[in-house]
């Protein structure tokens, strides 16, 4: 039993936390703008790479490298929002913003490959990676932080959306752009704010994921793929769905790897997604969009 717990369940939950973080980043932007940002994986990797470049190549101290990384990730989010997302918000077709955000993903990946030539680099900052015992569970402090991160972020975002004026404005734009504009809420400003929030989620995600992985620009695509499946399974734009979807995908990946082999992981994962969509066509917590006039 302990072998099953420590070889499948704990690693599955830790991997699922990564996908939940990606799905949360999707949800923050999608619920306000309706856009799925296919460059979000690169935004997650950008923070750790900037920190590593600042400390190893530019010889800056960590207290300066961290704010620099935050400025880089949030700045990139705002630039992408302005150039690749906002121009297409009024277009009743998803293809333009799919292509524009994919283009932003390619550009960011190329930029992030420059500091270390695209090579994988260890990230030495953050919680330790040595396993400790918590009863029958063997887990590292870095994994504990990683597992806690999406839960804490989801709670904070939930409070923002339900308990603050800004959150109500974001929800108003997500429900009815024209109606929100008619009462003085700027959809453009809310789109910018959603991009900033998504950037903050990406920054936190990258900094808690990096100690558990070798950092490389190629990780962005892997995070994007599985994070999208997690978001779709739980319900696009739903915070609870992001957490559930990430957990399910993480456990499915770990179980499939252990029992059917790594080559069939994607087949098993999409089979699970298909089964869920046969019962819940918009995901577990998703719902068909409705407009109230």
Secondary structure, DSSP 8 states (H G I E B T S, - for coil): -HHHIIIIIHHHHHHHHHHHHHHHHHHHHHHHH----TTHHHHHHHHHHHHHIIIIIS---HHHHHHHHHHHHHHHHHHHIIIIIGGGTT-S-SHHHHHHHHHHHHHHHHHHHHTTTT--EE---SS--SEEEETTEEEEHHHHHHHHHHHHHHHHHHHHHHHSHHHHHHHHHHH-HHHHHHTT--HHHHHHHHHHHHHHHHHHHHHHHGGGSEE-TTHHHHHHHHHHHHHHHH-TT-HHHHHHHHHHHHHHHHHHHHHT-GGGHHHHHHHHHHHHHHH-TT-SS--------
